[in-house]
């Protein structure tokens, strides 16, 4: 009888610990830092899993090339990144929070390659489902 009580207690203890772990993981996914790092991992290392979760459904993407501005939809961007899944970029990445308040944020993400840098400005909104990327504006600069 003591063995059954001990096993039951151990089982309940393990279940309670695993449920705390799930809550912590879900809480982490609500943070702005998680959204930014998920975006960086997708762009630099081809890890697209979870990216669609941090992009707002009507997210917009623009790429500036000289005087030309090219626009992409969320669907086009996700498709392009999925086609490059698993491909690692030969660059270093860094990000800086430019502005933040309770409802929104602007984050500058810089990807440094040997001969140029790719600069992304991410606009994020704090929604009921966590921080979501609403807009990404990209340009290239020479060092």
C-alpha positions as CSV (number, residue, x, y, z in Angstrom):
1,X,0.0,0.0,0.0
2,X,2.9,2.4,0.8
3,X,4.4,1.6,-2.6
4,X,1.1,2.6,-4.4
5,X,0.9,5.9,-2.4
6,X,4.6,6.6,-3.2
7,X,4.1,5.9,-6.9
8,X,0.9,8.0,-7.0
9,X,2.6,10.9,-5.3
10,X,5.6,10.7,-7.6
11,X,3.4,10.5,-10.6
12,X,1.4,13.6,-9.6
13,X,4.6,15.5,-8.8
14,X,6.0,14.8,-12.3
15,X,2.7,15.8,-14.0
16,X,2.6,19.1,-12.0
17,X,6.1,19.9,-13.0
18,X,5.5,19.2,-16.7
19,X,2.4,21.5,-16.7
20,X,4.4,24.3,-15.1
21,X,7.0,23.9,-17.9
22,X,4.2,24.2,-20.6
23,X,2.9,27.4,-19.0
24,X,6.3,28.9,-18.9
25,X,6.9,28.1,-22.6
26,X,3.6,29.7,-23.6
27,X,4.4,32.8,-21.5
28,X,7.8,33.0,-23.3
29,X,6.1,33.0,-26.7
30,X,4.0,36.0,-25.7
31,X,7.1,38.2,-25.2
32,X,8.5,40.7,-27.7
33,X,12.0,39.2,-27.4
34,X,10.6,35.8,-28.6
35,X,9.0,37.3,-31.7
36,X,12.2,39.1,-32.7
37,X,14.5,36.1,-32.1
38,X,12.1,33.8,-34.0
39,X,12.2,36.2,-37.0
40,X,16.1,36.4,-36.8
41,X,16.3,32.6,-36.6
42,X,14.1,32.2,-39.7
43,X,16.1,34.7,-41.7
44,X,19.6,33.8,-40.7
45,X,19.4,30.0,-40.0
46,X,16.3,28.9,-42.0
47,X,14.4,27.9,-38.9
48,X,10.9,28.8,-40.0
49,X,9.1,26.8,-37.4
50,X,7.0,29.2,-35.3
51,X,7.5,32.2,-37.6
52,X,3.9,32.2,-38.7
53,X,2.9,32.4,-35.1
54,X,4.7,35.7,-34.5
55,X,3.6,37.4,-37.8
56,X,0.3,39.3,-37.7
57,X,-2.1,37.9,-40.3
58,X,-1.9,41.1,-42.5
59,X,1.9,41.7,-41.9
60,X,3.5,43.7,-44.7
61,X,7.1,43.5,-46.0
62,X,9.0,46.1,-48.0
63,X,12.4,46.0,-49.6
64,X,14.0,49.2,-50.7
65,X,16.5,49.0,-53.6
66,X,17.6,52.5,-54.6
67,X,14.5,54.4,-55.6
68,X,12.5,51.2,-56.0
69,X,10.3,49.8,-53.3
70,X,9.2,46.2,-53.6
71,X,6.3,45.0,-51.4
72,X,5.6,41.4,-50.2
73,X,2.7,39.8,-48.4
74,X,2.9,37.6,-45.4
75,X,2.2,34.6,-47.6
76,X,4.9,35.5,-50.1
77,X,7.4,36.0,-47.3
78,X,6.6,32.8,-45.5
79,X,6.7,30.8,-48.8
80,X,10.1,32.3,-49.7
81,X,11.5,31.5,-46.2
82,X,10.1,28.0,-46.3
83,X,11.8,27.4,-49.7
84,X,15.1,28.4,-47.9
85,X,14.4,26.3,-44.8
86,X,17.6,25.0,-43.2
87,X,19.9,27.3,-45.2
88,X,22.3,29.2,-42.9
89,X,23.3,32.7,-43.9
90,X,27.0,33.6,-43.6
91,X,26.3,36.7,-41.4
92,X,26.2,37.9,-37.9
93,X,23.0,39.3,-36.4
94,X,22.2,41.9,-33.9
95,X,19.1,43.8,-32.8
96,X,18.3,47.0,-31.0
97,X,15.0,48.2,-29.6
98,X,14.6,51.7,-31.0
99,X,11.2,52.5,-29.3
100,X,8.9,50.6,-27.1
101,X,5.7,51.2,-25.1
102,X,3.0,49.0,-23.8
103,X,1.2,48.7,-27.2
104,X,4.0,48.8,-29.8
105,X,7.7,48.6,-30.6
106,X,10.2,49.4,-33.3
107,X,13.2,47.1,-33.5
108,X,16.3,47.4,-35.7
109,X,17.7,44.1,-36.8
110,X,21.1,44.2,-38.6
111,X,22.6,41.3,-40.5
112,X,26.3,41.9,-41.2
113,X,27.8,40.1,-44.2
114,X,31.4,40.5,-45.4
115,X,30.7,43.2,-47.9
116,X,27.4,44.7,-46.9
117,X,24.7,44.8,-44.2
118,X,21.0,44.1,-44.4
119,X,19.0,46.3,-42.1
120,X,15.4,45.3,-41.1
121,X,13.1,47.6,-39.1
122,X,10.4,45.5,-37.4
123,X,7.2,47.1,-36.2
124,X,5.6,45.0,-33.5
125,X,2.2,45.2,-31.8
126,X,1.3,43.9,-28.4
127,X,-1.8,41.8,-29.0
128,X,-3.9,39.6,-26.8
129,X,-2.0,36.7,-28.4
130,X,1.4,38.2,-27.6
131,X,3.8,40.4,-29.5
132,X,3.2,40.2,-33.3
133,X,5.3,41.5,-36.2
134,X,3.1,43.8,-38.3
135,X,5.6,45.3,-40.7
136,X,9.2,44.6,-41.8
137,X,11.1,47.3,-43.9
138,X,14.4,46.1,-45.4
139,X,17.3,47.9,-47.0
140,X,20.9,47.1,-47.8
141,X,23.9,49.3,-46.8
142,X,27.6,49.2,-47.5
143,X,29.8,49.3,-44.4
